[in-house]
């Protein structure tokens, strides 16, 4: 009778462990999906910001280029067109950010860095561990208790 009870408890424990494993896996998958969705939303906001900024900057660039061109023609001084060159580079960069392939090139470069230069990505003192976090938490809790006294 004790053997049957023990066997039943073992089966129940195994089922509970399997359930906890499946539940933990589902929770982790949900967290990964949520983090990815948040990353996608942030990227969409950055691209939208770039597109909005491009509207204002292109208007500024157009008016500036027109004004400097008119001034250069009237005064017969080509040096007045000099600011158009750096402003043109800024405009090209903003266009590439807003509508071009800058994001794809940045992603490819990031992947290359992760593959060939992974040592540059190491955190100071390495990746945090449970033990290091607990040690920090305990020392802060200890300091807080000392300050309260």
KEDREN-63034 format. One record per residue (C-alpha): residue in one letter; x, y, z. Coordinates in steps of 0.25 Angstrom, whole numbers, padded with zeros to 4 digits, always signed. Layout:
BEGIN
aXYZ
...
***
This chain:
BEGIN
x+0000+0000+0000
x+0011+0009+0003
x+0018+0006-0010
x+0005+0010-0018
x+0004+0023-0010
x+0019+0026-0013
x+0017+0022-0027
x+0005+0031-0029
x+0013+0043-0022
x+0024+0041-0031
x+0015+0042-0043
x+0008+0054-0038
x+0022+0060-0035
x+0027+0057-0049
x+0014+0063-0055
x+0016+0076-0047
x+0030+0077-0051
x+0026+0075-0066
x+0015+0086-0064
x+0025+0095-0057
x+0035+0093-0069
x+0024+0096-0079
x+0019+0108-0072
x+0033+0114-0070
x+0036+0112-0085
x+0023+0118-0089
x+0026+0130-0080
x+0040+0132-0086
x+0034+0131-0100
x+0024+0142-0096
x+0035+0151-0090
x+0043+0149-0103
x+0031+0152-0112
x+0028+0164-0103
x+0042+0170-0103
x+0042+0168-0118
x+0029+0175-0120
x+0034+0187-0111
x+0047+0187-0120
x+0039+0188-0133
x+0030+0199-0127
x+0043+0207-0123
x+0049+0205-0137
x+0036+0209-0143
x+0036+0222-0135
x+0050+0225-0139
x+0047+0223-0153
x+0035+0232-0152
x+0043+0242-0145
x+0053+0242-0156
x+0043+0244-0166
x+0036+0256-0159
x+0050+0262-0157
x+0053+0260-0172
x+0040+0268-0175
x+0045+0280-0167
x+0060+0279-0171
x+0057+0278-0186
x+0049+0291-0185
x+0060+0298-0178
x+0070+0292-0188
x+0062+0297-0200
x+0060+0311-0194
x+0075+0312-0190
x+0080+0307-0204
x+0071+0316-0211
x+0075+0328-0203
x+0090+0325-0204
x+0089+0323-0219
x+0081+0336-0221
x+0092+0343-0212
x+0103+0336-0219
x+0098+0340-0233
x+0095+0355-0229
x+0108+0357-0222
x+0116+0348-0232
x+0123+0341-0220
x+0122+0326-0221
x+0127+0324-0207
x+0113+0327-0202
x+0109+0313-0207
x+0119+0306-0198
x+0109+0303-0187
x+0100+0296-0197
x+0110+0284-0197
x+0110+0280-0183
x+0095+0283-0182
x+0094+0274-0194
x+0101+0263-0187
x+0092+0264-0175
x+0080+0264-0184
x+0085+0251-0191
x+0087+0244-0178
x+0073+0248-0173
x+0067+0243-0186
x+0075+0230-0184
x+0070+0228-0170
x+0056+0231-0173
x+0054+0224-0186
x+0067+0217-0190
x+0075+0205-0186
x+0082+0211-0174
x+0075+0202-0164
x+0078+0189-0173
x+0093+0193-0174
x+0094+0196-0159
x+0088+0182-0156
x+0098+0175-0165
x+0109+0183-0158
x+0104+0179-0144
x+0103+0165-0148
x+0117+0165-0154
x+0122+0171-0141
x+0115+0161-0133
x+0122+0150-0141
x+0136+0155-0143
x+0138+0165-0131
x+0130+0159-0120
x+0140+0162-0109
x+0136+0177-0111
x+0122+0174-0106
x+0127+0168-0093
x+0121+0176-0080
x+0131+0181-0070
x+0132+0170-0059
x+0125+0160-0069
x+0110+0156-0070
x+0103+0158-0057
x+0099+0145-0049
x+0089+0142-0039
x+0100+0142-0028
x+0105+0156-0032
x+0091+0162-0032
x+0088+0156-0019
x+0101+0161-0013
x+0098+0175-0018
x+0084+0174-0013
x+0088+0169+0001
x+0099+0180+0002
x+0089+0191-0001
x+0078+0185+0008
x+0089+0185+0019
x+0093+0199+0016
x+0078+0203+0016
x+0076+0196+0030
x+0088+0203+0035
x+0084+0217+0030
x+0070+0215+0037
x+0076+0213+0050
***
